[in-house]
């Protein structure tokens, strides 16, 4: 949502996305692909996050120690709001 506001503010300032500024959002909200330009974003694997949270909350044989970590892999979804460096 913040990137949507940033896109509007950049336009209001007379800047072109991605010509002048590349813009990347986070969370890949459903309408990100429908913006103009379509917003490049980081997609969080919420389904995996939820499954992992439930599995760990229910315990079973798999428990985490205080210093253990669970790593989930987000995905960069490249759309039209970024351009390649030259």
PDB file of N, CA, C and O in Angstrom:
ATOM      1  N   UNK A   1       0.825  -1.187   0.000  1.00  0.00           N
ATOM      2  CA  UNK A   1       0.000   0.000   0.000  1.00  0.00           C
ATOM      3  C   UNK A   1       0.876   1.260   0.000  1.00  0.00           C
ATOM      4  O   UNK A   1       0.531   2.259  -0.630  1.00  0.00           O
ATOM      5  N   UNK A   2       1.993   1.206   0.700  1.00  0.00           N
ATOM      6  CA  UNK A   2       2.889   2.363   0.737  1.00  0.00           C
ATOM      7  C   UNK A   2       3.435   2.666  -0.655  1.00  0.00           C
ATOM      8  O   UNK A   2       3.544   3.828  -1.045  1.00  0.00           O
ATOM      9  N   UNK A   3       3.774   1.625  -1.398  1.00  0.00           N
ATOM     10  CA  UNK A   3       4.300   1.823  -2.748  1.00  0.00           C
ATOM     11  C   UNK A   3       3.258   2.473  -3.652  1.00  0.00           C
ATOM     12  O   UNK A   3       3.615   3.241  -4.546  1.00  0.00           O
ATOM     13  N   UNK A   4       1.978   2.181  -3.437  1.00  0.00           N
ATOM     14  CA  UNK A   4       0.915   2.815  -4.210  1.00  0.00           C
ATOM     15  C   UNK A   4       0.912   4.319  -3.959  1.00  0.00           C
ATOM     16  O   UNK A   4       0.795   5.108  -4.896  1.00  0.00           O
ATOM     17  N   UNK A   5       1.040   4.710  -2.704  1.00  0.00           N
ATOM     18  CA  UNK A   5       1.129   6.129  -2.367  1.00  0.00           C
ATOM     19  C   UNK A   5       2.389   6.764  -2.924  1.00  0.00           C
ATOM     20  O   UNK A   5       2.369   7.908  -3.378  1.00  0.00           O
ATOM     21  N   UNK A   6       3.494   6.012  -2.887  1.00  0.00           N
ATOM     22  CA  UNK A   6       4.749   6.520  -3.439  1.00  0.00           C
ATOM     23  C   UNK A   6       4.628   6.742  -4.936  1.00  0.00           C
ATOM     24  O   UNK A   6       5.149   7.724  -5.465  1.00  0.00           O
ATOM     25  N   UNK A   7       3.947   5.836  -5.619  1.00  0.00           N
ATOM     26  CA  UNK A   7       3.741   5.971  -7.056  1.00  0.00           C
ATOM     27  C   UNK A   7       2.967   7.249  -7.361  1.00  0.00           C
ATOM     28  O   UNK A   7       3.330   7.990  -8.274  1.00  0.00           O
ATOM     29  N   UNK A   8       1.916   7.509  -6.615  1.00  0.00           N
ATOM     30  CA  UNK A   8       1.128   8.731  -6.803  1.00  0.00           C
ATOM     31  C   UNK A   8       1.959   9.975  -6.501  1.00  0.00           C
ATOM     32  O   UNK A   8       1.881  10.964  -7.229  1.00  0.00           O
ATOM     33  N   UNK A   9       2.749   9.931  -5.439  1.00  0.00           N
ATOM     34  CA  UNK A   9       3.579  11.084  -5.069  1.00  0.00           C
ATOM     35  C   UNK A   9       4.660  11.352  -6.121  1.00  0.00           C
ATOM     36  O   UNK A   9       4.955  12.505  -6.434  1.00  0.00           O
ATOM     37  N   UNK A  10       5.236  10.302  -6.651  1.00  0.00           N
ATOM     38  CA  UNK A  10       6.255  10.468  -7.693  1.00  0.00           C
ATOM     39  C   UNK A  10       5.643  11.101  -8.945  1.00  0.00           C
ATOM     40  O   UNK A  10       6.237  11.988  -9.558  1.00  0.00           O
ATOM     41  N   UNK A  11       4.463  10.639  -9.309  1.00  0.00           N
ATOM     42  CA  UNK A  11       3.768  11.240 -10.463  1.00  0.00           C
ATOM     43  C   UNK A  11       3.484  12.715 -10.210  1.00  0.00           C
ATOM     44  O   UNK A  11       3.706  13.559 -11.078  1.00  0.00           O
ATOM     45  N   UNK A  12       2.990  13.015  -9.011  1.00  0.00           N
ATOM     46  CA  UNK A  12       2.661  14.400  -8.654  1.00  0.00           C
ATOM     47  C   UNK A  12       3.902  15.289  -8.713  1.00  0.00           C
ATOM     48  O   UNK A  12       3.808  16.478  -9.017  1.00  0.00           O
ATOM     49  N   UNK A  13       5.050  14.711  -8.424  1.00  0.00           N
ATOM     50  CA  UNK A  13       6.313  15.460  -8.462  1.00  0.00           C
ATOM     51  C   UNK A  13       6.874  15.560  -9.881  1.00  0.00           C
ATOM     52  O   UNK A  13       7.926  16.159 -10.102  1.00  0.00           O
ATOM     53  N   UNK A  14       6.159  14.967 -10.835  1.00  0.00           N
ATOM     54  CA  UNK A  14       6.601  15.037 -12.220  1.00  0.00           C
ATOM     55  C   UNK A  14       7.650  14.007 -12.601  1.00  0.00           C
ATOM     56  O   UNK A  14       8.308  14.134 -13.634  1.00  0.00           O
ATOM     57  N   UNK A  15       7.805  12.997 -11.774  1.00  0.00           N
ATOM     58  CA  UNK A  15       8.794  11.954 -12.059  1.00  0.00           C
ATOM     59  C   UNK A  15       8.129  10.764 -12.738  1.00  0.00           C
ATOM     60  O   UNK A  15       6.967  10.454 -12.476  1.00  0.00           O
ATOM     61  N   UNK A  16       8.871  10.110 -13.605  1.00  0.00           N
ATOM     62  CA  UNK A  16       8.383   8.957 -14.332  1.00  0.00           C
ATOM     63  C   UNK A  16       8.877   7.673 -13.677  1.00  0.00           C
ATOM     64  O   UNK A  16      10.060   7.534 -13.364  1.00  0.00           O
ATOM     65  N   UNK A  17       7.956   6.742 -13.476  1.00  0.00           N
ATOM     66  CA  UNK A  17       8.302   5.410 -12.983  1.00  0.00           C
ATOM     67  C   UNK A  17       8.099   4.456 -14.158  1.00  0.00           C
ATOM     68  O   UNK A  17       6.977   4.349 -14.653  1.00  0.00           O
ATOM     69  N   UNK A  18       9.107   3.776 -14.610  1.00  0.00           N
ATOM     70  CA  UNK A  18      10.448   3.591 -14.083  1.00  0.00           C
ATOM     71  C   UNK A  18      11.510   4.467 -14.743  1.00  0.00           C
ATOM     72  O   UNK A  18      12.693   4.287 -14.455  1.00  0.00           O
ATOM     73  N   UNK A  19      11.143   5.406 -15.614  1.00  0.00           N
ATOM     74  CA  UNK A  19      12.140   6.203 -16.324  1.00  0.00           C
ATOM     75  C   UNK A  19      13.090   6.957 -15.414  1.00  0.00           C
ATOM     76  O   UNK A  19      14.305   6.924 -15.610  1.00  0.00           O
ATOM     77  N   UNK A  20      12.527   7.652 -14.396  1.00  0.00           N
ATOM     78  CA  UNK A  20      13.349   8.421 -13.455  1.00  0.00           C
ATOM     79  C   UNK A  20      13.650   7.658 -12.171  1.00  0.00           C
ATOM     80  O   UNK A  20      14.733   7.780 -11.600  1.00  0.00           O
ATOM     81  N   UNK A  21      12.675   6.871 -11.728  1.00  0.00           N
ATOM     82  CA  UNK A  21      12.777   6.170 -10.438  1.00  0.00           C
ATOM     83  C   UNK A  21      12.198   4.768 -10.595  1.00  0.00           C
ATOM     84  O   UNK A  21      11.101   4.598 -11.125  1.00  0.00           O
ATOM     85  N   UNK A  22      12.939   3.772 -10.133  1.00  0.00           N
ATOM     86  CA  UNK A  22      12.383   2.422 -10.047  1.00  0.00           C
ATOM     87  C   UNK A  22      11.688   2.291  -8.700  1.00  0.00           C
ATOM     88  O   UNK A  22      12.150   2.837  -7.698  1.00  0.00           O
ATOM     89  N   UNK A  23      10.575   1.566  -8.682  1.00  0.00           N
ATOM     90  CA  UNK A  23       9.781   1.439  -7.466  1.00  0.00           C
ATOM     91  C   UNK A  23       9.447  -0.032  -7.226  1.00  0.00           C
ATOM     92  O   UNK A  23       8.993  -0.735  -8.129  1.00  0.00           O
ATOM     93  N   UNK A  24       9.681  -0.485  -5.988  1.00  0.00           N
ATOM     94  CA  UNK A  24       9.398  -1.875  -5.613  1.00  0.00           C
ATOM     95  C   UNK A  24       8.541  -1.868  -4.361  1.00  0.00           C
ATOM     96  O   UNK A  24       8.849  -1.175  -3.391  1.00  0.00           O
ATOM     97  N   UNK A  25       7.467  -2.639  -4.384  1.00  0.00           N
ATOM     98  CA  UNK A  25       6.598  -2.763  -3.225  1.00  0.00           C
ATOM     99  C   UNK A  25       6.887  -4.048  -2.472  1.00  0.00           C
ATOM    100  O   UNK A  25       7.802  -4.796  -2.816  1.00  0.00           O
ATOM    101  N   UNK A  26       6.091  -4.293  -1.439  1.00  0.00           N
ATOM    102  CA  UNK A  26       6.249  -5.498  -0.621  1.00  0.00           C
ATOM    103  C   UNK A  26       4.872  -6.066  -0.347  1.00  0.00           C
ATOM    104  O   UNK A  26       3.942  -5.309  -0.070  1.00  0.00           O
ATOM    105  N   UNK A  27       4.719  -7.348  -0.415  1.00  0.00           N
ATOM    106  CA  UNK A  27       3.506  -8.116  -0.120  1.00  0.00           C
ATOM    107  C   UNK A  27       2.714  -8.512  -1.355  1.00  0.00           C
ATOM    108  O   UNK A  27       1.798  -9.326  -1.241  1.00  0.00           O
ATOM    109  N   UNK A  28       3.019  -7.984  -2.509  1.00  0.00           N
ATOM    110  CA  UNK A  28       2.315  -8.335  -3.749  1.00  0.00           C
ATOM    111  C   UNK A  28       0.806  -8.340  -3.552  1.00  0.00           C
ATOM    112  O   UNK A  28       0.138  -9.356  -3.747  1.00  0.00           O
ATOM    113  N   UNK A  29       0.282  -7.175  -3.159  1.00  0.00           N
ATOM    114  CA  UNK A  29      -1.166  -7.042  -2.996  1.00  0.00           C
ATOM    115  C   UNK A  29      -1.849  -7.372  -4.321  1.00  0.00           C
ATOM    116  O   UNK A  29      -1.246  -7.187  -5.378  1.00  0.00           O
ATOM    117  N   UNK A  30      -3.096  -7.857  -4.290  1.00  0.00           N
ATOM    118  CA  UNK A  30      -3.754  -8.329  -5.507  1.00  0.00           C
ATOM    119  C   UNK A  30      -3.786  -7.325  -6.654  1.00  0.00           C
ATOM    120  O   UNK A  30      -3.728  -7.730  -7.815  1.00  0.00           O
ATOM    121  N   UNK A  31      -3.877  -6.043  -6.367  1.00  0.00           N
ATOM    122  CA  UNK A  31      -3.989  -5.055  -7.446  1.00  0.00           C
ATOM    123  C   UNK A  31      -2.639  -4.543  -7.940  1.00  0.00           C
ATOM    124  O   UNK A  31      -2.607  -3.677  -8.814  1.00  0.00           O
ATOM    125  N   UNK A  32      -1.529  -5.043  -7.414  1.00  0.00           N
ATOM    126  CA  UNK A  32      -0.201  -4.557  -7.818  1.00  0.00           C
ATOM    127  C   UNK A  32       0.036  -4.714  -9.314  1.00  0.00           C
ATOM    128  O   UNK A  32       0.662  -3.857  -9.938  1.00  0.00           O
ATOM    129  N   UNK A  33      -0.456  -5.790  -9.884  1.00  0.00           N
ATOM    130  CA  UNK A  33      -0.275  -6.030 -11.318  1.00  0.00           C
ATOM    131  C   UNK A  33      -1.169  -5.127 -12.151  1.00  0.00           C
ATOM    132  O   UNK A  33      -0.920  -4.945 -13.343  1.00  0.00           O
ATOM    133  N   UNK A  34      -2.203  -4.558 -11.549  1.00  0.00           N
ATOM    134  CA  UNK A  34      -3.152  -3.715 -12.280  1.00  0.00           C
ATOM    135  C   UNK A  34      -2.793  -2.236 -12.252  1.00  0.00           C
ATOM    136  O   UNK A  34      -3.410  -1.440 -12.960  1.00  0.00           O
ATOM    137  N   UNK A  35      -1.805  -1.855 -11.449  1.00  0.00           N
ATOM    138  CA  UNK A  35      -1.383  -0.455 -11.409  1.00  0.00           C
ATOM    139  C   UNK A  35      -0.708  -0.097 -12.721  1.00  0.00           C
ATOM    140  O   UNK A  35      -0.333  -0.973 -13.500  1.00  0.00           O
ATOM    141  N   UNK A  36      -0.559   1.182 -12.956  1.00  0.00           N
ATOM    142  CA  UNK A  36       0.130   1.624 -14.165  1.00  0.00           C
ATOM    143  C   UNK A  36       1.262   2.561 -13.767  1.00  0.00           C
ATOM    144  O   UNK A  36       1.006   3.692 -13.354  1.00  0.00           O
ATOM    145  N   UNK A  37       2.498   2.114 -13.884  1.00  0.00           N
ATOM    146  CA  UNK A  37       2.938   0.815 -14.376  1.00  0.00           C
ATOM    147  C   UNK A  37       2.700  -0.274 -13.326  1.00  0.00           C
ATOM    148  O   UNK A  37       2.602  -0.004 -12.129  1.00  0.00           O
ATOM    149  N   UNK A  38       2.610  -1.508 -13.815  1.00  0.00           N
ATOM    150  CA  UNK A  38       2.432  -2.645 -12.900  1.00  0.00           C
ATOM    151  C   UNK A  38       3.595  -2.661 -11.911  1.00  0.00           C
ATOM    152  O   UNK A  38       4.754  -2.508 -12.298  1.00  0.00           O
ATOM    153  N   UNK A  39       3.277  -2.846 -10.640  1.00  0.00           N
ATOM    154  CA  UNK A  39       4.252  -2.700  -9.563  1.00  0.00           C
ATOM    155  C   UNK A  39       5.091  -3.955  -9.351  1.00  0.00           C
ATOM    156  O   UNK A  39       4.558  -5.038  -9.107  1.00  0.00           O
ATOM    157  N   UNK A  40       6.402  -3.797  -9.447  1.00  0.00           N
ATOM    158  CA  UNK A  40       7.331  -4.848  -9.049  1.00  0.00           C
ATOM    159  C   UNK A  40       7.214  -4.988  -7.542  1.00  0.00           C
ATOM    160  O   UNK A  40       7.108  -3.986  -6.834  1.00  0.00           O
ATOM    161  N   UNK A  41       7.230  -6.204  -7.046  1.00  0.00           N
ATOM    162  CA  UNK A  41       6.990  -6.388  -5.628  1.00  0.00           C
ATOM    163  C   UNK A  41       7.647  -7.662  -5.108  1.00  0.00           C
ATOM    164  O   UNK A  41       8.056  -8.530  -5.879  1.00  0.00           O
ATOM    165  N   UNK A  42       7.736  -7.753  -3.800  1.00  0.00           N
ATOM    166  CA  UNK A  42       8.223  -8.962  -3.141  1.00  0.00           C
ATOM    167  C   UNK A  42       6.999  -9.712  -2.635  1.00  0.00           C
ATOM    168  O   UNK A  42       6.202  -9.187  -1.858  1.00  0.00           O
ATOM    169  N   UNK A  43       6.869 -10.956  -3.096  1.00  0.00           N
ATOM    170  CA  UNK A  43       5.742 -11.796  -2.688  1.00  0.00           C
ATOM    171  C   UNK A  43       6.169 -12.659  -1.511  1.00  0.00           C
ATOM    172  O   UNK A  43       7.157 -13.389  -1.586  1.00  0.00           O
ATOM    173  N   UNK A  44       5.418 -12.567  -0.433  1.00  0.00           N
ATOM    174  CA  UNK A  44       5.690 -13.354   0.774  1.00  0.00           C
ATOM    175  C   UNK A  44       4.875 -14.651   0.688  1.00  0.00           C
ATOM    176  O   UNK A  44       3.694 -14.604   0.346  1.00  0.00           O
ATOM    177  N   UNK A  45       5.476 -15.794   0.989  1.00  0.00           N
ATOM    178  CA  UNK A  45       4.738 -17.061   0.908  1.00  0.00           C
ATOM    179  C   UNK A  45       3.838 -17.252   2.132  1.00  0.00           C
ATOM    180  O   UNK A  45       4.146 -18.045   3.021  1.00  0.00           O
ATOM    181  N   UNK A  46       2.714 -16.511   2.167  1.00  0.00           N
ATOM    182  CA  UNK A  46       1.857 -16.525   3.348  1.00  0.00           C
ATOM    183  C   UNK A  46       1.262 -17.903   3.634  1.00  0.00           C
ATOM    184  O   UNK A  46       1.070 -18.263   4.795  1.00  0.00           O
ATOM    185  N   UNK A  47       0.973 -18.665   2.598  1.00  0.00           N
ATOM    186  CA  UNK A  47       0.426 -20.003   2.828  1.00  0.00           C
ATOM    187  C   UNK A  47       1.456 -20.877   3.559  1.00  0.00           C
ATOM    188  O   UNK A  47       1.117 -21.581   4.511  1.00  0.00           O
ATOM    189  N   UNK A  48       2.708 -20.824   3.108  1.00  0.00           N
ATOM    190  CA  UNK A  48       3.777 -21.567   3.790  1.00  0.00           C
ATOM    191  C   UNK A  48       3.982 -21.049   5.201  1.00  0.00           C
ATOM    192  O   UNK A  48       4.205 -21.825   6.130  1.00  0.00           O
ATOM    193  N   UNK A  49       3.904 -19.733   5.360  1.00  0.00           N
ATOM    194  CA  UNK A  49       4.060 -19.111   6.674  1.00  0.00           C
ATOM    195  C   UNK A  49       2.981 -19.616   7.632  1.00  0.00           C
ATOM    196  O   UNK A  49       3.275 -19.971   8.774  1.00  0.00           O
ATOM    197  N   UNK A  50       1.738 -19.645   7.165  1.00  0.00           N
ATOM    198  CA  UNK A  50       0.638 -20.119   7.997  1.00  0.00           C
ATOM    199  C   UNK A  50       0.767 -21.584   8.358  1.00  0.00           C
ATOM    200  O   UNK A  50       0.572 -21.964   9.513  1.00  0.00           O
ATOM    201  N   UNK A  51       1.100 -22.424   7.360  1.00  0.00           N
ATOM    202  CA  UNK A  51       1.275 -23.851   7.621  1.00  0.00           C
ATOM    203  C   UNK A  51       2.383 -24.099   8.641  1.00  0.00           C
ATOM    204  O   UNK A  51       2.240 -24.911   9.556  1.00  0.00           O
ATOM    205  N   UNK A  52       3.481 -23.388   8.462  1.00  0.00           N
ATOM    206  CA  UNK A  52       4.612 -23.559   9.372  1.00  0.00           C
ATOM    207  C   UNK A  52       4.244 -23.103  10.781  1.00  0.00           C
ATOM    208  O   UNK A  52       4.602 -23.761  11.757  1.00  0.00           O
ATOM    209  N   UNK A  53       3.535 -21.985  10.893  1.00  0.00           N
ATOM    210  CA  UNK A  53       3.127 -21.482  12.205  1.00  0.00           C
ATOM    211  C   UNK A  53       2.212 -22.475  12.918  1.00  0.00           C
ATOM    212  O   UNK A  53       2.371 -22.722  14.113  1.00  0.00           O
ATOM    213  N   UNK A  54       1.258 -23.042  12.186  1.00  0.00           N
ATOM    214  CA  UNK A  54       0.345 -24.014  12.796  1.00  0.00           C
ATOM    215  C   UNK A  54       1.104 -25.261  13.219  1.00  0.00           C
ATOM    216  O   UNK A  54       0.914 -25.767  14.325  1.00  0.00           O
ATOM    217  N   UNK A  55       1.971 -25.757  12.327  1.00  0.00           N
ATOM    218  CA  UNK A  55       2.741 -26.961  12.653  1.00  0.00           C
ATOM    219  C   UNK A  55       3.576 -26.741  13.913  1.00  0.00           C
ATOM    220  O   UNK A  55       3.638 -27.614  14.778  1.00  0.00           O
ATOM    221  N   UNK A  56       4.209 -25.589  14.016  1.00  0.00           N
ATOM    222  CA  UNK A  56       5.050 -25.322  15.184  1.00  0.00           C
ATOM    223  C   UNK A  56       4.216 -25.064  16.435  1.00  0.00           C
ATOM    224  O   UNK A  56       4.608 -25.443  17.539  1.00  0.00           O
ATOM    225  N   UNK A  57       3.055 -24.411  16.258  1.00  0.00           N
ATOM    226  CA  UNK A  57       2.195 -24.130  17.412  1.00  0.00           C
ATOM    227  C   UNK A  57       1.617 -25.418  17.994  1.00  0.00           C
ATOM    228  O   UNK A  57       1.461 -25.551  19.208  1.00  0.00           O
ATOM    229  N   UNK A  58       1.302 -26.368  17.106  1.00  0.00           N
ATOM    230  CA  UNK A  58       0.750 -27.639  17.583  1.00  0.00           C
ATOM    231  C   UNK A  58       1.813 -28.534  18.189  1.00  0.00           C
ATOM    232  O   UNK A  58       1.504 -29.502  18.884  1.00  0.00           O
ATOM    233  N   UNK A  59       3.059 -28.208  17.923  1.00  0.00           N
ATOM    234  CA  UNK A  59       4.161 -28.921  18.556  1.00  0.00           C
ATOM    235  C   UNK A  59       4.462 -30.249  17.932  1.00  0.00           C
ATOM    236  O   UNK A  59       5.190 -30.325  16.942  1.00  0.00           O
ATOM    237  N   UNK A  60       3.921 -31.282  18.486  1.00  0.00           N
ATOM    238  CA  UNK A  60       4.273 -32.617  18.018  1.00  0.00           C
ATOM    239  C   UNK A  60       5.727 -32.877  18.342  1.00  0.00           C
ATOM    240  O   UNK A  60       6.234 -32.422  19.367  1.00  0.00           O
ATOM    241  N   UNK A  61       6.401 -33.613  17.463  1.00  0.00           N
ATOM    242  CA  UNK A  61       7.811 -33.911  17.728  1.00  0.00           C
ATOM    243  C   UNK A  61       8.730 -32.767  17.318  1.00  0.00           C
ATOM    244  O   UNK A  61       9.912 -32.751  17.663  1.00  0.00           O
ATOM    245  N   UNK A  62       8.174 -31.808  16.576  1.00  0.00           N
ATOM    246  CA  UNK A  62       9.013 -30.711  16.092  1.00  0.00           C
ATOM    247  C   UNK A  62       8.778 -29.460  16.931  1.00  0.00           C
ATOM    248  O   UNK A  62       7.723 -28.832  16.843  1.00  0.00           O
ATOM    249  N   UNK A  63       9.739 -29.115  17.720  1.00  0.00           N
ATOM    250  CA  UNK A  63       9.669 -27.892  18.529  1.00  0.00           C
ATOM    251  C   UNK A  63      10.906 -27.064  18.254  1.00  0.00           C
ATOM    252  O   UNK A  63      11.977 -27.599  17.966  1.00  0.00           O
ATOM    253  N   UNK A  64      10.749 -25.763  18.343  1.00  0.00           N
ATOM    254  CA  UNK A  64      11.882 -24.866  18.133  1.00  0.00           C
ATOM    255  C   UNK A  64      12.459 -24.441  19.475  1.00  0.00           C
ATOM    256  O   UNK A  64      11.725 -24.171  20.425  1.00  0.00           O
ATOM    257  N   UNK A  65      13.760 -24.387  19.536  1.00  0.00           N
ATOM    258  CA  UNK A  65      14.419 -23.790  20.689  1.00  0.00           C
ATOM    259  C   UNK A  65      14.381 -22.278  20.506  1.00  0.00           C
ATOM    260  O   UNK A  65      14.098 -21.788  19.412  1.00  0.00           O
ATOM    261  N   UNK A  66      14.660 -21.551  21.558  1.00  0.00           N
ATOM    262  CA  UNK A  66      14.581 -20.088  21.506  1.00  0.00           C
ATOM    263  C   UNK A  66      15.495 -19.488  20.449  1.00  0.00           C
ATOM    264  O   UNK A  66      15.189 -18.429  19.903  1.00  0.00           O
ATOM    265  N   UNK A  67      16.606 -20.140  20.152  1.00  0.00           N
ATOM    266  CA  UNK A  67      17.550 -19.569  19.184  1.00  0.00           C
ATOM    267  C   UNK A  67      17.438 -20.209  17.796  1.00  0.00           C
ATOM    268  O   UNK A  67      18.271 -19.929  16.935  1.00  0.00           O
ATOM    269  N   UNK A  68      16.436 -21.056  17.554  1.00  0.00           N
ATOM    270  CA  UNK A  68      16.221 -21.649  16.234  1.00  0.00           C
ATOM    271  C   UNK A  68      15.550 -20.637  15.307  1.00  0.00           C
ATOM    272  O   UNK A  68      14.918 -19.680  15.755  1.00  0.00           O
ATOM    273  N   UNK A  69      15.701 -20.871  14.016  1.00  0.00           N
ATOM    274  CA  UNK A  69      15.093 -19.996  13.020  1.00  0.00           C
ATOM    275  C   UNK A  69      14.386 -20.831  11.959  1.00  0.00           C
ATOM    276  O   UNK A  69      14.808 -21.942  11.638  1.00  0.00           O
ATOM    277  N   UNK A  70      13.312 -20.280  11.426  1.00  0.00           N
ATOM    278  CA  UNK A  70      12.630 -20.872  10.287  1.00  0.00           C
ATOM    279  C   UNK A  70      12.792 -19.878   9.150  1.00  0.00           C
ATOM    280  O   UNK A  70      12.501 -18.692   9.310  1.00  0.00           O
ATOM    281  N   UNK A  71      13.251 -20.355   8.013  1.00  0.00           N
ATOM    282  CA  UNK A  71      13.479 -19.469   6.872  1.00  0.00           C
ATOM    283  C   UNK A  71      12.498 -19.818   5.765  1.00  0.00           C
ATOM    284  O   UNK A  71      12.447 -20.958   5.304  1.00  0.00           O
ATOM    285  N   UNK A  72      11.725 -18.834   5.346  1.00  0.00           N
ATOM    286  CA  UNK A  72      10.821 -18.982   4.211  1.00  0.00           C
ATOM    287  C   UNK A  72      11.364 -18.115   3.082  1.00  0.00           C
ATOM    288  O   UNK A  72      11.997 -17.089   3.333  1.00  0.00           O
ATOM    289  N   UNK A  73      11.123 -18.517   1.862  1.00  0.00           N
ATOM    290  CA  UNK A  73      11.710 -17.808   0.723  1.00  0.00           C
ATOM    291  C   UNK A  73      10.702 -16.902   0.026  1.00  0.00           C
ATOM    292  O   UNK A  73       9.777 -17.385  -0.627  1.00  0.00           O
ATOM    293  N   UNK A  74      10.879 -15.588   0.161  1.00  0.00           N
ATOM    294  CA  UNK A  74      10.035 -14.667  -0.597  1.00  0.00           C
ATOM    295  C   UNK A  74      10.446 -14.694  -2.067  1.00  0.00           C
ATOM    296  O   UNK A  74      11.515 -15.200  -2.407  1.00  0.00           O
ATOM    297  N   UNK A  75       9.601 -14.155  -2.929  1.00  0.00           N
ATOM    298  CA  UNK A  75       9.870 -14.155  -4.366  1.00  0.00           C
ATOM    299  C   UNK A  75       9.773 -12.731  -4.901  1.00  0.00           C
ATOM    300  O   UNK A  75       8.815 -12.014  -4.613  1.00  0.00           O
ATOM    301  N   UNK A  76      10.771 -12.329  -5.679  1.00  0.00           N
ATOM    302  CA  UNK A  76      10.724 -11.033  -6.338  1.00  0.00           C
ATOM    303  C   UNK A  76       9.919 -11.178  -7.621  1.00  0.00           C
ATOM    304  O   UNK A  76      10.276 -11.965  -8.498  1.00  0.00           O
ATOM    305  N   UNK A  77       8.836 -10.421  -7.731  1.00  0.00           N
ATOM    306  CA  UNK A  77       7.973 -10.449  -8.907  1.00  0.00           C
ATOM    307  C   UNK A  77       8.262  -9.183  -9.709  1.00  0.00           C
ATOM    308  O   UNK A  77       7.819  -8.094  -9.346  1.00  0.00           O
ATOM    309  N   UNK A  78       8.999  -9.335 -10.791  1.00  0.00           N
ATOM    310  CA  UNK A  78       9.421  -8.171 -11.570  1.00  0.00           C
ATOM    311  C   UNK A  78       8.326  -7.803 -12.564  1.00  0.00           C
ATOM    312  O   UNK A  78       7.888  -8.618 -13.375  1.00  0.00           O
ATOM    313  N   UNK A  79       7.900  -6.539 -12.470  1.00  0.00           N
ATOM    314  CA  UNK A  79       6.897  -6.010 -13.387  1.00  0.00           C
ATOM    315  C   UNK A  79       7.452  -4.729 -14.013  1.00  0.00           C
ATOM    316  O   UNK A  79       8.669  -4.581 -14.126  1.00  0.00           O
ATOM    317  N   UNK A  80       6.597  -3.818 -14.414  1.00  0.00           N
ATOM    318  CA  UNK A  80       7.034  -2.652 -15.188  1.00  0.00           C
ATOM    319  C   UNK A  80       7.513  -1.450 -14.376  1.00  0.00           C
ATOM    320  O   UNK A  80       7.903  -0.447 -14.973  1.00  0.00           O
ATOM    321  N   UNK A  81       7.502  -1.502 -13.057  1.00  0.00           N
ATOM    322  CA  UNK A  81       7.882  -0.321 -12.270  1.00  0.00           C
ATOM    323  C   UNK A  81       9.390  -0.234 -12.005  1.00  0.00           C
ATOM    324  O   UNK A  81       9.835   0.646 -11.268  1.00  0.00           O
ATOM    325  N   UNK A  82      10.159  -1.117 -12.584  1.00  0.00           N
ATOM    326  CA  UNK A  82      11.622  -1.055 -12.470  1.00  0.00           C
ATOM    327  C   UNK A  82      12.233  -1.168 -13.863  1.00  0.00           C
ATOM    328  O   UNK A  82      11.640  -1.724 -14.788  1.00  0.00           O
ATOM    329  N   UNK A  83      13.422  -0.628 -13.975  1.00  0.00           N
ATOM    330  CA  UNK A  83      14.144  -0.799 -15.232  1.00  0.00           C
ATOM    331  C   UNK A  83      15.546  -1.251 -14.911  1.00  0.00           C
ATOM    332  O   UNK A  83      16.036  -1.047 -13.800  1.00  0.00           O
ATOM    333  N   UNK A  84      16.195  -1.867 -15.887  1.00  0.00           N
ATOM    334  CA  UNK A  84      17.537  -2.388 -15.697  1.00  0.00           C
ATOM    335  C   UNK A  84      18.535  -1.236 -15.590  1.00  0.00           C
ATOM    336  O   UNK A  84      18.370  -0.195 -16.226  1.00  0.00           O
ATOM    337  N   UNK A  85      19.562  -1.436 -14.784  1.00  0.00           N
ATOM    338  CA  UNK A  85      20.645  -0.455 -14.717  1.00  0.00           C
ATOM    339  C   UNK A  85      21.424  -0.465 -16.018  1.00  0.00           C
ATOM    340  O   UNK A  85      21.577  -1.501 -16.665  1.00  0.00           O
ATOM    341  N   UNK A  86      21.907   0.696 -16.382  1.00  0.00           N
ATOM    342  CA  UNK A  86      22.661   0.764 -17.640  1.00  0.00           C
ATOM    343  C   UNK A  86      24.107   1.048 -17.396  1.00  0.00           C
ATOM    344  O   UNK A  86      24.886   1.138 -18.345  1.00  0.00           O
TER     345      UNK A  86
END
